């Protein structure tokens, strides 16, 4: 039992995937109205979308429309698709290099954009004798190689249901439908580029022209909805907003033209009311532009079809849409689409196609069932004997010239869709030839040729996937891994004045480098007259100029915003930025906050007034110190010099001179050596200075005590005591500085923030603890000197200088106590100036308070420079 079931299932599977060869006598009663047959050894199938049925409820006086209950409406432009297939087959049959000794034929049926007719036509293609019975192969002499179709993805999807059963390859000349459950081994061979590439091109175009506030018009179909769902988030991420999305109803077999005009009127009002929207993105199937044209017309009370005023919009159409029209729209104005920009499938001029088109006449078209209907609808005439009331009717002579027609009714140049069909035919021929050449299940052909006809041509899929060739114009044709044509798009500008002209203004080339994959020539674009030949502006809000940022308004799309100035310290260099940002640390915002300016290098320089002033004061103080030292040296044997402890006095004057000169290290651009010597050198030298002052004061006090009877201090009075104080003060400060340098020494540093617009070069103190320790140690010595001098100021001595030391220490302490808050509150180079001023002020205080009174006596009152005389006066 189990074996029987397995055998039965195997037989059913075999029957499902390998049709049996029997004689068939069943003929389907319903035949398509239009077909184009040309016999050959092998047949190519084609599904054409040449016309569709519409029903009209009323006629219009100025633009008469068909009044039959159900009228076939022809799309004249699509007839070129049929001729492109016939022309390609004719070229191949004449070319001895492709399929020699084999004649290709073709069968083309019209599906009238209807699913029922699509299924019927596809079944007829699978049974080339137009008699069929499911799962049987009725004709071994006219084998179907592949099918080319359809013009829209829904047609391709309907065809696939039948073709997939028989493993017949299907080549589409439109984007393949999205298949969720399609068997992965039987792909759609898409003869047009990837749709994602087109989306990227549209987005690039919008951003190139800065059109960020646009509208969208799509057909109310599944493909239209998928397009909306795909591009809306994609465009939004790049800053493009949709002001509205209008959907045009799906045309049906029974359609009221008045209702269509009313729907067009509603959409027209939406487009008109959005004044800021200057760009409309249109997406739909190839025939849809005929329905889009209803947008520019309305019906009045007298049932007349009148054109509205131009909208002043830039239309952007996708490659699926062709600028075509129904036969009854031949006299309708196209001003609403003037200046439109269209993405089209890339095409080239094919030699001989124009002449082939010129030679098409009804009387010489054998097997062409389309041409007479096309001729009548296109030229507005009737062939004699067509069963129509011929009174007052224009008769067709057959001598009319196709080249006399103008787009959008008909084109003589090969369109993108026709070029795709042309390449599809060649792809099948080259794949079939590769299959034969490879010897795939083929050894020798018998005279009747039946041996080749008996092969299972579903193996053609393998060769179609890998087919690569150069077509007649030298353009390389090949598929990618997804079995989609590797090609790009052309960008066309439609100029619709007296007649339609197409101007190529750009391209999308996926094979070029990233920066050259999109090209647009703006100067070649002719804009709608509404824009006075200037680039249209399609934005919701005027651009926020540099120096400001966008502020999204509540309840509005992000493309509608207000502009706010950047906060202090931040900039925006471009228009319409969402955020302001800070400059780098080496730059600062300009006054308009729209750019960053490099900061100036700032340090206390000898070239600026402050530096020059301080340097002059340093030299002046140094000169005075040298003069005082010279005076003391010249009068070193006078009582006043001897009484002041000459060695300590000379040492004090030398250290004061070094303190003044040390201040010069603080002027000029900081470097490593200067930074180390600035603080440590001054601290050590000034500590020696204060130690000298302290030693002089202590010496005076001890000398007075030693004069008392019975005092044991006398042995401590002498030069060694003074040197001990100086050496101790020196060594302690040196120890502090050594620890400072070993922990964290002063180093050159750049201060980027203290002064606006400036980079301050300064010396970083390193360890702030040790910095203040050194300063505090000097203050400690000064306080001891001040206290000792204060208590010794009234000691009875002839040349007692304790009083002057007291004043000098008072000045010193006042200066350095005020230094701390001033140092912390200043910034930049002025911090260095405060340090220099404190050094000079404290040093000058010592010089003036201690030495000026003595110099006054030595120079101006030499008579007082006498110990006995001063003692007598006291």
Residue pairs with C-beta under 8 A, 6 or more apart in sequence:
15 135
16 135
16 165
17 165
17 167
18 456
19 135
19 136
19 137
19 166
20 135
20 136
20 137
21 136
21 137
21 140
22 136
22 137
22 138
23 138
24 127
24 129
24 131
24 132
24 133
24 136
24 138
25 131
26 131
26 132
26 133
27 130
27 131
28 120
28 123
28 124
28 130
28 131
28 132
30 120
31 124
31 130
32 109
32 110
32 111
32 112
32 117
32 120
32 121
32 124
33 72
33 110
33 112
33 369
33 373
34 48
34 50
34 51
34 109
34 110
34 369
34 370
34 373
35 107
35 108
35 109
35 110
35 369
35 370
36 46
36 48
36 82
36 86
36 106
36 107
36 108
36 367
36 368
36 369
36 370
37 105
37 106
37 107
37 108
37 367
37 369
38 86
38 89
38 105
38 106
38 107
38 366
38 367
39 105
39 142
40 89
40 93
40 102
40 103
40 104
40 105
40 106
40 142
41 102
41 103
41 104
41 105
41 142
41 143
41 449
41 453
42 102
42 103
42 104
42 105
42 142
42 143
42 144
42 145
42 432
43 104
43 105
43 106
43 107
43 125
43 128
43 142
43 143
43 144
43 145
44 85
44 89
44 104
44 105
44 106
44 107
44 144
44 145
44 146
44 147
44 148
44 425
44 428
45 106
45 107
45 108
45 122
45 125
45 126
45 144
45 146
45 147
45 148
45 149
45 168
46 82
46 85
46 106
46 107
46 108
46 109
46 125
46 147
46 148
46 149
46 421
47 108
47 109
47 110
47 111
47 118
47 121
47 122
47 125
47 147
47 148
47 149
47 150
47 151
47 155
47 159
48 78
48 81
48 82
48 108
48 109
48 110
48 111
48 149
48 151
48 370
49 75
49 78
49 81
49 110
49 111
49 112
49 113
49 150
49 151
49 152
49 155
49 286
49 287
50 74
50 75
50 78
50 79
50 82
50 110
50 112
50 370
50 374
51 72
51 73
51 74
51 75
51 78
51 110
51 112
51 373
51 377
52 72
52 73
52 75
52 112
52 113
52 114
52 251
52 287
53 70
53 71
53 72
53 73
53 112
53 114
53 253
54 66
54 70
54 71
54 73
54 251
54 253
54 255
55 69
55 70
55 71
55 253
55 254
55 255
55 256
56 65
56 66
56 67
56 71
56 255
56 256
56 257
57 256
57 257
57 258
57 259
58 256
58 257
58 258
58 303
59 65
59 67
59 303
60 257
60 299
60 303
60 304
60 305
61 302
61 303
61 304
62 304
62 305
62 306
63 305
63 328
63 331
63 332
64 328
65 257
65 328
66 73
66 328
70 253
70 254
72 112
72 373
73 326
73 327
73 328
73 377
74 326
74 327
74 373
74 374
74 377
74 378
75 286
75 287
75 290
75 324
75 325
75 326
75 327
76 324
76 325
76 327
76 374
76 377
76 378
76 405
76 409
76 410
77 322
77 323
77 324
77 325
77 407
77 408
77 409
77 410
77 411
77 415
78 151
78 286
78 287
78 322
78 324
79 370
79 371
79 374
79 378
79 410
80 357
80 410
80 411
80 414
80 415
80 418
81 151
81 173
81 417
81 418
81 421
82 108
82 368
82 370
83 356
83 357
83 360
83 418
84 353
84 414
84 418
84 419
84 421
84 422
85 106
85 108
85 148
85 421
85 422
85 425
86 106
86 108
86 368
87 350
87 352
87 353
87 356
87 422
88 421
88 422
88 425
88 426
89 104
89 105
89 106
89 425
90 356
91 352
91 472
92 98
92 99
92 104
92 425
92 426
92 429
93 103
93 104
98 426
98 429
98 430
98 433
99 429
99 432
99 433
99 436
104 145
104 429
105 142
107 124
107 125
107 128
108 370
109 121
109 124
109 125
110 117
110 121
110 370
111 117
111 118
111 121
111 149
111 150
111 155
113 152
113 155
113 251
113 287
114 253
115 154
115 158
118 150
118 155
118 158
118 159
119 158
119 161
119 162
122 147
122 158
122 159
122 162
122 163
123 132
123 162
124 130
124 132
125 144
125 147
126 132
126 144
126 162
126 163
126 166
126 168
127 138
127 139
128 139
128 142
128 143
128 144
129 138
129 139
129 142
131 138
132 138
140 450
140 453
140 454
141 453
143 453
143 457
144 168
144 457
145 169
145 428
145 432
145 457
145 460
146 168
146 169
146 170
146 171
146 428
146 460
146 464
147 159
147 163
147 168
147 169
147 170
147 171
148 170
148 171
148 172
148 173
148 421
148 424
148 425
148 428
149 155
149 156
149 159
149 170
149 171
149 172
149 173
150 156
150 158
150 159
150 172
150 174
151 173
151 174
151 285
151 286
151 417
152 174
152 223
152 285
152 286
152 320
153 172
153 174
153 175
153 176
153 177
153 178
153 223
154 177
154 221
154 222
154 223
154 285
156 170
156 172
156 174
156 176
156 177
156 188
157 177
157 179
159 170
160 170
160 177
160 179
160 182
160 186
160 188
163 169
163 170
164 182
164 183
164 186
166 458
167 186
167 456
167 458
167 461
168 457
168 458
169 189
169 428
169 460
169 461
169 464
170 188
170 189
171 188
171 189
171 190
171 191
171 424
171 427
171 428
171 464
172 188
172 189
172 190
172 191
172 192
173 191
173 192
173 417
173 420
173 421
173 424
174 192
174 286
174 320
174 417
175 190
175 192
175 195
175 320
176 187
176 188
176 190
176 484
177 188
177 223
178 226
179 188
185 461
186 461
187 482
187 483
188 483
189 424
189 427
189 464
189 479
189 483
190 482
190 483
190 484
190 485
191 420
191 421
191 423
191 424
191 427
191 485
192 319
192 345
192 416
192 420
192 484
192 485
192 487
193 345
193 346
193 484
193 485
193 486
193 487
193 488
193 489
193 508
193 510
194 480
194 482
194 484
194 510
197 488
197 489
197 508
197 510
198 318
198 319
198 343
198 489
198 508
199 230
199 231
199 234
200 508
200 518
201 343
201 489
201 491
201 508
201 518
202 231
202 281
202 316
202 318
202 343
203 231
203 234
203 235
203 238
203 240
204 518
205 211
205 316
205 341
205 491
205 506
205 520
206 212
206 214
206 235
206 240
206 279
206 316
207 238
207 239
207 240
208 518
208 520
209 522
209 535
209 536
210 537
210 539
211 240
211 278
211 279
211 314
211 536
211 538
211 539
212 239
212 240
212 241
212 538
212 539
212 540
212 559
213 241
213 243
213 276
213 277
213 279
213 538
213 539
213 540
213 559
213 560
214 240
214 241
214 242
214 243
214 277
214 279
214 280
214 281
214 538
215 242
215 243
215 244
215 245
215 246
215 270
215 271
215 274
215 277
215 279
215 280
215 281
216 228
216 242
216 244
216 245
216 246
216 280
216 281
216 282
216 283
217 245
217 246
217 247
217 248
217 267
217 280
217 281
217 282
217 283
217 292
217 295
218 224
218 225
218 227
218 228
218 245
218 246
218 247
218 248
218 282
218 283
218 284
219 247
219 248
219 250
219 283
219 284
219 285
219 288
219 291
220 247
220 248
220 249
220 250
221 250
221 284
221 285
223 284
223 285
224 247
224 283
224 284
227 283
227 318
228 245
231 281
232 242
235 241
235 242
236 558
239 558
239 559
239 576
240 559
241 540
241 557
241 558
241 559
241 560
243 274
243 276
243 277
243 540
243 557
244 270
244 274
244 277
246 267
246 270
246 271
248 263
248 267
248 284
248 288
248 291
248 292
249 260
249 263
251 291
258 299
258 303
260 291
260 294
261 294
261 297
261 298
261 299
261 305
262 299
263 294
264 294
264 295
264 296
264 297
264 298
265 298
267 295
268 295
268 296
268 298
268 308
268 311
271 277
271 280
271 295
271 311
271 313
272 311
276 538
276 539
276 540
277 313
277 538
278 312
278 313
278 314
278 531
278 536
278 537
278 538
279 313
279 314
279 316
279 536
279 538
280 313
280 314
280 315
280 316
281 316
282 289
282 292
282 315
282 316
282 317
282 318
282 321
283 317
283 318
283 320
283 321
284 292
284 318
284 320
284 321
285 320
285 321
286 320
286 321
286 322
286 324
286 417
287 324
288 321
289 317
289 321
289 322
289 323
289 324
289 325
289 408
290 324
290 325
290 326
290 329
293 325
293 329
293 332
293 334
293 336
295 336
296 307
296 308
296 311
296 332
296 333
296 335
296 336
297 305
297 306
297 307
297 308
297 332
298 305
298 306
298 308
299 305
299 306
300 306
307 332
307 333
307 335
308 336
310 335
310 336
310 338
310 528
310 529
310 530
311 336
311 530
312 528
312 530
312 531
313 336
313 528
313 530
314 339
314 340
314 341
314 527
314 528
314 531
314 536
314 538
315 336
315 337
315 339
315 340
315 341
316 340
316 341
316 342
316 343
317 323
317 340
317 341
317 342
317 343
318 342
318 343
319 342
319 343
319 344
319 345
319 416
319 489
321 342
322 408
322 415
322 417
323 337
323 340
323 342
323 407
323 408
323 494
323 500
324 408
325 332
325 408
325 409
327 377
327 378
327 380
330 378
330 380
330 409
334 408
334 496
334 500
335 496
337 494
337 496
338 494
338 495
338 496
338 497
338 528
338 529
339 493
339 494
339 495
339 496
339 525
339 526
339 527
339 528
339 529
339 531
340 493
340 494
340 496
341 491
341 492
341 493
341 494
341 505
341 525
342 491
342 492
342 493
342 494
343 489
343 490
343 491
343 492
343 508
344 415
344 416
344 489
344 490
344 491
344 492
345 416
345 417
345 419
345 420
345 487
345 489
345 490
346 416
346 419
346 487
346 488
346 489
346 490
346 507
347 414
347 415
347 416
347 418
347 419
347 490
348 414
348 419
348 473
348 475
349 413
349 414
349 473
350 414
350 419
350 422
350 472
350 473
351 472
351 473
353 414
353 422
354 412
354 413
357 402
357 403
357 412
358 401
358 402
358 403
358 412
360 371
360 402
361 398
361 399
362 371
362 372
362 375
362 383
362 396
362 398
363 398
365 371
372 383
372 386
375 381
375 383
375 396
375 398
375 400
376 382
376 383
376 386
376 396
378 405
378 409
378 410
379 396
379 400
380 394
381 393
381 394
381 395
381 396
381 397
381 400
382 388
382 390
382 393
382 394
382 395
382 396
383 395
383 396
383 398
384 390
384 395
402 410
402 412
403 412
406 499
406 500
407 499
407 500
407 502
408 500
414 422
416 490
420 485
422 471
423 471
423 477
423 485
426 469
426 471
426 472
426 477
427 464
427 467
427 469
427 477
428 460
428 464
430 467
430 469
431 460
431 463
431 464
431 467
432 460
432 463
434 463
434 466
434 467
435 459
435 460
435 462
435 463
436 442
436 452
438 463
440 459
441 455
441 456
441 459
442 451
442 452
442 455
444 451
445 451
445 452
464 479
464 483
465 479
465 483
467 477
467 478
467 479
468 476
468 477
468 478
469 476
469 477
469 478
470 476
470 477
471 477
476 486
477 485
478 485
478 486
479 485
479 486
480 486
486 510
486 511
487 510
488 507
488 508
488 509
488 510
488 511
489 507
489 508
490 504
490 506
490 507
491 504
491 505
491 506
491 507
491 508
491 520
492 502
492 503
492 504
492 505
493 502
493 503
493 504
493 505
493 524
493 525
493 526
494 500
494 501
494 502
495 501
495 502
495 503
495 526
503 524
503 525
503 526
504 524
505 520
505 521
505 522
505 524
505 525
506 518
506 519
506 520
506 521
507 518
507 519
508 517
508 518
508 519
509 516
509 517
509 519
510 517
522 535
526 533
527 533
527 534
527 535
527 536
528 536
539 559
540 556
540 557
540 559
540 560
540 561
541 559
541 560
541 561
541 562
541 563
543 575
543 576
544 550
544 561
544 563
544 572
544 575
544 576
544 577
545 563
545 575
545 594
546 571
546 572
546 573
546 574
546 575
546 592
546 593
546 594
546 595
547 565
547 566
547 571
547 572
547 592
547 593
547 594
548 563
548 564
548 565
548 566
548 572
549 563
549 564
549 566
549 572
549 577
549 578
549 579
549 580
550 561
550 562
550 563
550 564
550 576
550 577
550 578
551 561
551 562
551 563
551 564
552 558
552 560
552 561
553 560
553 561
553 562
565 593
566 572
566 580
566 589
566 593
567 580
569 582
569 589
570 580
570 581
570 582
570 589
570 593
571 580
571 581
571 582
571 583
571 589
571 590
571 593
571 594
571 595
571 596
572 579
572 580
572 581
572 593
572 594
573 594
573 595
573 596
580 593
583 589
583 596
584 596
585 752
585 753
586 598
586 599
586 752
586 759
587 596
587 597
587 598
587 599
588 596
588 597
588 599
588 756
588 757
589 595
589 596
589 597
590 596
590 597
597 757
599 752
599 757
599 758
599 759
600 757
600 758
600 759
601 758
601 759
601 761
602 755
602 758
602 759
602 760
602 761
602 828
602 829
603 668
603 669
603 670
603 760
603 761
603 762
603 829
603 832
604 610
604 611
604 614
604 666
604 667
604 668
604 829
604 832
604 833
604 836
605 611
605 667
605 668
605 669
606 612
606 615
606 667
606 668
610 829
610 833
611 667
614 663
614 667
614 833
614 836
614 837
614 840
615 664
615 667
617 840
618 660
618 661
618 663
618 664
618 836
618 840
621 660
621 840
621 843
621 844
621 847
622 657
622 660
622 661
624 847
625 653
625 656
625 657
625 660
625 847
626 657
628 653
628 847
628 851
628 855
629 650
629 653
629 654
629 657
631 855
631 858
631 859
632 641
632 646
632 649
632 650
632 653
632 851
632 854
632 858
633 650
635 641
635 858
635 865
636 642
636 646
638 858
638 865
639 798
639 799
639 865
639 866
639 867
640 799
640 854
640 857
640 858
640 865
641 649
641 854
641 858
643 797
643 798
643 799
643 801
643 867
644 696
644 799
644 801
644 854
645 695
645 696
645 699
645 719
645 722
647 719
647 722
647 723
648 692
648 695
648 696
648 699
648 722
648 726
649 696
651 688
651 692
651 726
652 689
652 692
652 693
652 696
652 846
652 850
653 851
655 685
655 686
655 688
655 689
655 692
656 689
656 843
656 846
656 847
658 685
659 682
659 685
659 686
659 689
659 839
659 843
660 840
660 843
662 677
662 678
662 681
662 682
662 685
662 839
663 682
663 836
663 839
663 840
665 674
665 677
665 678
665 681
665 682
666 678
666 832
666 835
666 836
666 839
667 832
667 836
668 674
669 761
670 748
670 749
670 761
670 762
670 763
671 748
672 747
672 748
674 763
675 745
675 746
675 747
675 748
675 763
675 764
676 741
676 745
676 746
678 746
678 763
679 746
679 763
679 765
679 771
679 774
680 737
680 740
680 741
680 746
680 774
682 839
683 733
683 736
683 737
683 774
683 775
683 777
683 778
684 730
684 733
684 734
684 737
686 778
686 839
686 842
686 843
687 729
687 730
687 732
687 733
687 777
687 778
687 781
688 726
688 729
688 730
688 733
689 843
689 846
690 729
690 778
690 781
690 782
690 785
690 812
691 725
691 726
691 728
691 729
691 730
691 781
692 722
692 726
693 785
693 805
693 808
693 809
693 846
693 850
694 725
694 729
694 781
694 784
694 785
694 788
695 721
695 722
695 723
695 724
695 725
695 726
696 722
696 801
696 805
697 785
697 788
697 789
697 792
697 802
697 805
698 721
698 722
698 725
698 788
699 717
699 721
699 722
700 792
700 795
700 797
700 800
700 801
700 802
701 788
701 791
701 792
701 795
701 802
702 713
702 716
702 717
702 721
703 717
703 797
704 792
704 795
704 796
704 797
705 711
705 713
706 713
706 714
706 716
706 717
729 781
732 777
733 774
733 777
733 778
736 770
736 773
736 774
736 777
737 774
739 770
740 766
740 767
740 770
740 771
740 773
740 774
743 766
743 767
743 770
744 766
744 767
744 770
745 766
746 763
746 764
746 765
746 766
747 763
747 764
747 766
748 761
748 762
748 763
748 764
749 761
749 762
749 763
749 764
750 759
750 760
750 761
750 762
751 759
751 760
751 761
751 762
751 827
751 828
752 759
752 760
754 760
754 827
754 828
755 827
755 828
758 828
760 827
760 828
760 829
762 828
762 829
762 831
762 832
765 771
775 816
778 816
779 813
779 816
782 809
782 812
782 813
782 816
783 809
783 813
785 805
785 809
786 806
786 809
786 810
786 812
786 813
788 802
789 802
789 803
789 805
789 806
789 809
790 802
790 806
792 800
792 802
793 800
793 802
793 803
793 806
794 803
795 802
796 874
798 867
798 870
798 871
798 874
799 867
799 870
801 850
801 854
804 849
804 850
804 853
805 849
805 850
807 849
808 845
808 846
808 848
808 849
808 850
811 841
811 842
811 845
811 846
811 849
812 842
812 845
812 846
815 838
815 841
815 842
815 845
816 838
816 842
819 834
819 835
819 838
822 834
822 838
823 831
823 834
823 835
823 838
826 833
826 834
857 864
857 865
858 865
863 869
864 870
